Structures are given as C-alpha cells and as structure tokens.
Amino acid sequence: MSQFEAIEFKARRDLHWQREKVRHIQAALNSDPVDISALRQYACSLGGLVHANVRKKVWPKLAGVNMYDVKPYSGPPLVSHKDRAQVQLDVNRCTKRIPKSYSEEKQCKVQEQLTRVILRLLAENSRLHYYQGLHDVVITFLLVAGEAGAYAIMHVLVNYHIRDFLDEDMGRTKLIIGYLKPLLALEDARLEEFVTRSECQYYFSLSWLITWFGHVVQHPAEAFRLADVFLASHPLMPVYVSAAMILSRRSEVLSLNCEMSEVHGLLSKIPDNLSYEMMVELALQLFQKHPPKKLARHGRLKLSASSLISSYSQFEARTRYQRPDHLLAQGLKNEETSWWAWRPTAAFVVRVLSFAGPVLIAAVLYWIQSYLRTSDLSITFAR
C-alpha cells in the first residue's frame, strides 16, 4: 500500500468511525430519559463529541438545560450595568478567539452577543463578580451553541463548575489552584518537589483554570474538545488537565535551574504542538488514580470549602432525568396546538359573556333581592 493509499484508507476509516460515534450519541440523545451516562462517556472518549452540530445538541444535556425553557431577558437595561465598560474592553481584545473565516460583520455580531450574554449572567446573578477571563469561557459555547445556548449553559456553570472564580476575592480560586500540588506530589514526587522548591507557586496555571484553557489554546477545536470533557466531568477536571500538561514537560522542567523565573517562564507557555487529546487521556487516568477526596486528604484541604466541589452532587442530580428534545418539542407543539384548537371555543365564550354578562348580573341581583324580601316576611310572621 502506497503512502497516499494509506492516508486515504485512514481518512475513510476515521470518517466511518465518526459516523458510528455520532449514531451512538444520537441514540443516547433520543432515549427517554436521555442517557446522560453514555453522553458523558462519549464526550470524554477519543475525539469527544466529534463536531459542532453534535455539540450543539449534547452540551445543553450535559449541563442539564432544557432549551425550550430558555426565556428572553426581561431585566433592567444591560447598557447601564456597572461592569459593562470592563466587559466591553475584554470582548474587544478577544478577536483571536473568533474564527478568521468570519466576515467583519459576523465578527462584530459575535462580540455583541458575547457582551450581552456576560452582562445578562451578571445582571441576573447579583452575587457574582466579573473576572477577566470569563469571556474566554463564554465564547467557547457561543461559537457552537449560539447566544441562547451559550447563556443557558453558562447560567448553570456560573452556579456550579466555575462558581468559585466569580467571588469578590480570589480566596477560593487559590484553593482550586492548591489541588495541583498534592496531585503532582502523588503522581511524581520529584517533579513536584522541584517546582515547589523553585517557589513557582503554580500561579502560571491561573489563566488555564479560570478560562477553561480558552485563553491559551491555539485553535477553536481545542477549546471545544476541552469543553466536552469539562462539561462531562467533575469540576476539578481542569486541574487534572493542568497536571497532565506539567507532567508532559517533566524532562524540560527538570533540566532547568531551580529558579522561579525559569520554571514559571517555561510552564506558562504552552507548546504549539501540544496534543490536547493526549492531555485529556492522561488527565482522565489521573482522576481515576487520584480522585478529589484523595487529593484533599494528601493536601489537607477541605472539599467543603469550595462551592464548585461541594455542589457537584446537586449538579449531577439536575442532569440525571431529562427528556429527549423530540419529546420536548412535541410537548411544546401540543401546547400550541391545544391552544389553537380551543381558541374558537374560547372566543365564543368571551363573546357570549360580553353580551349576556349584564343580563346575568341583573338576574343575580333580582334573585338576591327576592331572597331578602322572603327572609323579611318570614321574620315578621315569626314575631
């Protein structure tokens, strides 16, 4: 077999594999209730959710969102929100996240939608505080699920998976970063000791965690692939992916002088040729080997101190029982059909009441008057 034939064979094989995986994902989506466990497995397995059309259907289910319940914004004007100026500055700087194939008009539209989604999330959740990097998470979902889908998914995430990053201070964000140290210590004690001795403090991972790597990925497909995994996994999965990235550069790190500037300088820059698929595979292995409770014990950390960790059981509960979209759509259609079917009858009743209403009121008043007269006569005879 020639090299060209081998490439062509691989392409046909991959296309067949993708079609088969999409078929299985669709079956999980159509089951009643939706097979969330299967969708999570497909999201985490090789290739994730394959392409945008599948993600647009699966991501809301992984977040426990019924897209037919999403209501339009009805609060105060978003232009007057206190964080609008900062949000607008960040959105204006995120052009590298928008596909270059988009026209200038489409790019501007995406930025307008991104601004609206962020400000709506903040306006409807007054206890949340905006942080620079939130836009990198939102735009990942916006590019695939559209404005309504991005808002619906993010409305869940800001209350669960990224809740700690939206505090007024960085206390709980530092706590999440703190899980990196025990994870590395358990997996590679020598590497962890070297990084700690350099006084690097793991703050190079801050932008990875709070943006779900959206700030550092080179291609949109990489951000989408990571979103598959993060939506389908425990909220600490970004920490496990961060550890996988550090472990993958072990030899480079250990070859450095044990100084903060060198270690931080190397680890803060992600190689262009990094395979995120391999990072996901390694992160999933690390999660099975060193689950969050084990990390908490080893690092003497309190799981309950983190909102995103302590609320994960609630998140799982909200995703457990969901109806497939074709039934949700049918239910909506039935409601509309039911209304249109009863509309003529309702209109007839309204018309009858509009004409007969005065007559009915007069009749009731006459009956009451007659009743009172009869009561007065009865009292008189009794005396």
C-alpha positions in Angstrom: 0.0 0.0 0.0 1.4 3.4 -1.1 1.6 6.4 1.3 -1.2 8.1 -0.5 -3.4 4.9 -0.3 -2.6 4.6 3.4 -3.7 8.2 4.1 -6.9 7.7 2.0 -7.6 4.5 3.9 -7.1 6.2 7.3 -9.4 9.1 6.2 -12.2 6.6 5.2 -11.7 4.7 8.5 -11.9 7.9 10.5 -15.0 9.0 8.7 -16.6 5.7 9.3 -15.6 5.9 13.0 -17.1 9.4 13.3 -20.3 8.3 11.7 -20.7 5.4 14.0 -19.9 7.5 17.1 -22.4 10.2 16.0 -25.0 7.4 15.5 -24.5 6.1 19.1 -24.6 9.7 20.5 -27.9 10.3 18.7 -29.3 7.1 20.2 -28.3 8.3 23.7 -30.0 11.7 23.0 -33.2 10.0 21.7 -33.6 7.6 24.6 -36.2 8.5 27.2 -34.8 9.6 29.6 -31.7 10.8 27.9 -28.8 8.5 28.6 -26.6 11.1 30.3 -24.1 8.5 31.5 -23.4 7.4 27.8 -23.2 11.0 26.7 -20.5 11.7 29.3 -18.5 8.7 28.2 -18.7 9.8 24.6 -17.7 13.3 25.5 -14.6 12.1 27.3 -13.6 9.3 24.9 -11.3 9.8 21.9 -12.4 12.6 19.6 -15.1 13.8 22.1 -18.4 14.9 20.6 -16.9 14.9 17.0 -18.3 18.2 15.6 -20.3 21.4 16.2 -23.7 20.0 15.2 -23.4 17.2 17.8 -22.1 19.5 20.5 -25.0 21.9 20.0 -27.4 19.1 20.9 -25.3 17.4 23.6 -23.8 20.3 25.6 -27.2 21.5 26.9 -28.0 18.0 28.1 -24.6 17.7 29.9 -25.4 21.0 31.6 -29.0 19.9 32.5 -30.6 22.6 30.3 -34.0 22.4 28.6 -33.5 24.8 25.6 -37.3 25.0 25.3 -37.5 26.7 28.7 -35.0 29.5 27.9 -36.7 32.8 28.3 -35.6 36.2 26.7 -34.0 38.7 29.0 -36.5 41.0 30.8 -34.4 42.8 33.4 -33.0 46.4 33.5 -31.1 47.7 30.5 -27.7 45.9 30.2 -26.0 49.1 28.9 -26.2 50.6 32.4 -24.6 47.6 34.2 -21.6 48.5 36.4 -19.3 46.0 34.7 -20.2 46.9 31.1 -17.0 49.0 30.4 -14.6 46.3 31.6 -16.6 43.5 29.8 -16.5 45.5 26.6 -12.7 46.0 26.9 -12.2 42.3 27.3 -14.6 41.4 24.5 -12.8 43.8 22.1 -9.5 42.0 22.9 -10.7 38.5 22.2 -10.7 38.7 18.4 -8.2 35.9 18.2 -10.9 33.5 19.6 -13.2 34.3 16.6 -12.6 32.2 13.5 -10.7 34.2 10.9 -13.1 32.9 8.2 -15.8 35.1 9.7 -16.6 38.3 7.9 -16.1 41.6 9.7 -19.8 41.9 10.1 -20.1 38.4 11.6 -17.2 39.1 14.0 -18.9 42.2 15.3 -22.1 40.3 15.8 -20.3 37.6 17.8 -18.8 40.3 20.0 -22.2 41.9 20.6 -23.7 38.6 21.5 -20.8 37.8 23.8 -21.2 41.1 25.6 -24.9 40.6 26.1 -24.5 37.0 27.4 -21.9 38.1 30.0 -23.9 41.1 31.2 -27.1 39.1 31.4 -25.4 36.5 33.5 -24.2 39.2 35.9 -27.4 41.1 35.9 -29.5 38.0 36.8 -27.0 36.8 39.4 -26.1 39.9 41.5 -23.9 37.9 43.9 -21.5 37.1 41.1 -18.4 39.2 40.4 -17.0 39.5 36.9 -13.4 38.4 36.4 -11.2 38.9 33.4 -11.2 35.6 31.6 -14.9 34.8 31.9 -15.4 35.9 28.3 -13.0 33.2 27.2 -15.3 30.6 28.7 -18.4 32.1 27.3 -17.2 32.5 23.7 -16.4 28.7 23.5 -20.1 28.0 24.0 -21.3 31.0 21.9 -19.4 29.8 18.8 -21.1 26.4 18.9 -24.5 26.9 20.6 -25.4 30.4 19.7 -26.5 33.2 22.0 -29.4 31.4 23.7 -27.5 28.2 24.1 -24.4 29.9 25.5 -26.5 31.8 28.0 -28.4 28.7 29.1 -25.2 26.6 29.6 -23.3 29.4 31.3 -26.2 30.1 33.6 -25.6 26.7 35.0 -21.8 26.9 35.0 -21.6 30.2 36.9 -23.6 28.5 39.7 -21.6 25.2 39.7 -18.4 24.5 37.7 -16.8 28.0 37.8 -18.7 29.4 40.8 -15.5 29.9 42.9 -13.9 32.1 40.3 -16.8 34.6 40.5 -16.2 35.5 44.1 -15.4 39.0 45.2 -11.9 37.9 46.1 -9.5 35.1 45.0 -9.7 33.1 48.1 -11.5 30.1 46.7 -9.7 30.4 43.3 -6.4 29.9 45.2 -7.9 26.9 46.9 -8.6 25.3 43.5 -5.0 26.0 42.3 -3.9 24.4 45.6 -5.1 21.0 44.4 -2.3 20.9 41.8 0.4 20.5 44.4 -0.9 17.2 46.1 -1.8 15.8 42.7 1.7 16.3 41.3 3.1 15.0 44.6 1.1 11.8 44.4 2.0 11.2 40.7 5.6 12.5 40.5 7.1 13.5 43.9 10.4 14.6 42.3 8.8 16.9 39.8 6.5 18.4 42.5 9.5 18.9 44.9 11.4 20.7 42.1 8.5 23.0 41.2 7.8 23.8 44.8 11.5 24.5 45.6 11.6 27.0 42.8 8.9 28.9 44.6 6.8 28.9 41.4 3.5 28.6 43.4 1.6 27.2 40.4 0.1 30.6 39.6 1.1 30.0 36.0 -2.0 27.8 35.8 -4.4 30.6 36.8 -5.3 31.5 33.3 -5.7 27.9 32.3 -8.2 27.2 35.1 -10.4 30.4 35.0 -10.7 30.4 31.2 -11.0 26.6 30.8 -7.8 27.0 28.7 -9.7 29.3 26.3 -7.0 32.0 26.8 -4.1 29.7 25.7 -5.4 27.3 23.1 -4.3 27.9 19.5 -7.4 26.7 17.7 -11.1 26.8 18.4 -11.3 23.0 18.0 -9.0 22.5 21.0 -11.3 24.7 23.2 -14.3 22.7 22.1 -12.6 19.4 22.8 -11.8 20.5 26.3 -15.3 21.8 26.9 -16.6 18.3 26.0 -14.6 16.9 28.9 -15.1 19.6 31.4 -18.9 19.6 31.0 -19.0 15.8 31.3 -16.6 15.5 34.3 -16.0 16.6 37.9 -15.5 20.4 38.2 -11.8 19.7 39.2 -11.1 18.2 35.8 -9.3 21.4 34.6 -6.9 20.9 37.5 -6.2 17.3 36.2 -5.6 18.6 32.7 -3.2 21.2 34.1 -1.3 18.5 35.9 -1.2 16.4 32.8 0.4 19.4 30.9 3.0 19.8 33.6 3.8 16.1 33.7 4.2 16.0 29.9 7.0 18.5 30.2 8.8 16.8 33.0 12.2 16.4 31.3 12.2 20.1 30.2 11.3 21.3 33.7 14.0 19.2 35.5 16.6 20.4 33.0 16.2 24.0 34.2 17.9 25.9 37.0 15.6 25.6 40.1 14.6 29.2 39.9 11.1 30.7 39.9 11.7 32.8 36.7 12.9 29.9 34.6 10.2 27.4 35.8 7.4 29.9 35.5 8.6 31.1 32.2 8.6 27.5 30.7 5.3 26.3 32.2 3.4 29.5 31.5 3.9 29.0 27.7 2.1 26.0 26.2 3.9 24.4 23.2 2.1 24.9 19.8 2.4 21.2 19.0 0.8 20.1 22.3 -1.7 17.3 21.8 -4.8 18.1 23.9 -6.2 14.7 23.1 -3.3 13.1 24.9 -3.6 15.6 27.8 -7.3 14.6 28.2 -6.4 10.9 28.2 -3.7 11.4 30.8 -6.0 13.7 32.9 -8.7 11.0 33.0 -6.2 8.4 34.1 -5.0 10.8 36.9 -8.6 11.3 38.0 -9.2 7.6 38.3 -5.9 7.1 40.1 -6.1 10.2 42.4 -9.7 11.3 42.9 -10.5 14.6 44.6 -11.0 13.1 48.1 -7.6 11.6 47.9 -6.1 14.9 46.9 -7.9 16.7 49.8 -6.5 14.2 52.3 -3.0 14.4 51.0 -3.0 18.2 50.7 -5.0 18.7 53.9 -7.7 20.6 52.0 -11.4 20.9 52.8 -13.6 19.8 49.9 -16.5 21.7 51.5 -14.6 25.0 51.3 -15.1 25.0 47.6 -18.5 25.7 46.2 -17.9 24.1 42.9 -16.8 20.9 44.6 -19.4 20.7 47.3 -22.3 21.5 44.9 -21.3 18.8 42.3 -23.8 16.3 43.7 -26.6 18.9 43.1 -25.3 19.4 39.6 -25.4 15.7 38.9 -28.9 15.5 40.3 -30.2 18.2 37.9 -28.8 16.4 34.9 -30.0 12.9 35.9 -33.5 12.8 34.4 -34.0 14.7 31.1 -36.5 14.2 28.3 -35.2 14.0 24.7 -35.6 17.0 22.5 -38.0 15.5 20.1 -40.5 14.9 23.0 -39.8 18.3 24.5 -40.5 19.9 21.1 -43.7 17.7 20.7 -44.9 18.8 24.1 -44.4 22.5 23.1 -46.2 21.8 19.8 -49.0 20.1 21.6 -49.5 23.1 23.9 -49.6 25.4 20.9 -52.0 23.0 19.1 -54.1 22.7 22.2 -54.5 26.5 22.4 -55.3 26.9 18.7 -57.8 24.1 19.0 -59.6 25.7 21.9 -59.3 29.2 20.5 -62.6 29.3 18.6 -64.4 27.9 21.7 -62.7 30.4 24.0 -63.6 33.3 21.6 -67.2 32.2 21.5 -67.4 32.0 25.3 -65.9 35.5 25.6 -68.5 36.9 23.1 -71.4 35.3 24.9 -70.3 36.6 28.2 -69.8 40.1 26.8 -73.4 40.2 25.6 -75.0 38.1 28.4 -72.9 39.4 31.2 -75.2 42.4 32.1 -78.3 40.2 31.9 -76.7 37.6 34.2 -75.7 40.3 36.7 -79.3 41.7 36.7 -80.7 38.2 37.2 -78.4 37.5 40.2 -79.3 40.9 41.8 -83.0 40.2 41.3 -82.7 36.8 43.0 -80.8 38.3 45.9 -83.4 41.0 46.4 -86.3 38.4 46.2 -84.4 36.2 48.8 -84.1 39.1 51.2 -87.8 40.0 50.9 -88.8 36.4 51.6 -86.5 36.4 54.6 -88.0 39.7 56.0 -91.6 38.2 55.7 -90.5 35.0 57.5 -89.2 37.1 60.4 -92.4 39.2 60.5 -94.7 36.1 60.8 -92.4 34.6 63.4 -93.0 37.6 65.6 
